[in-house]
Amino acid sequence: MVCYCWPACVAIVGNGADRAGEVGKKMSEKIEGSVTLPTQADLDNVLALIQRIDKGKPKPADLEALRRAFDQFPTLWRMSGDVLEIAARTIIDKNTTQATVRESMHRGLAEIKMQLGYDRAPGVERLLIEACALAWLRYGIAEYRYTQAMSKTVTLTQGDYYERQLTAAHRRYLHSLHTLAKVRRLAVPALQVNVAQPGARQLNVATGTGAS
């Protein structure tokens, strides 16, 4: 079985309490409504559980304690199960070894989400905004790779490869933005405007948005 969550777990455990505080902040930014957030002590306890569970064959009592923590704090799963966050970290870590660039790229992702209204968006739109930000990251890296490759002498096969990679990333990026815009249009309620025509019956004009 392949575990898709281990990079996040390793990152959390590897940096200790500082990393736990960062995760707690991210969870607080992602929630909507009145949800109980874990304290620093709760996060430290979960980190200790993760360390014990991931060392080898986990004890049933530790797994049960982790499940209870997930039940008590609904946002806690993001510590090691936020797949989009893991994907973004993996993409960034594999494409640069410079700490400044990595932090800048993470800040860029957060900025894209903010510009798309993540904090004010309902649940469905938040999922789409996260997809848009990830597609933006992939497209940017594809554009960079293409530019780097085209600045050198490449074969027709190599040039075609980078061209197709860039085209696919660009198409995915535009599609994610189009989907978000479409969902937002569909969420706008129809508005009926009653226009009284002089010497004639009242004219009802319905305005709104539909699928395009």
Summary of the structure (lengths in Angstrom):
residues: 212
radius of gyration: 23.2
end to end distance: 41.6
largest distance: 83.8
contacts: 553
relative contact order: 0.08
helix: 70%
strand: 6%
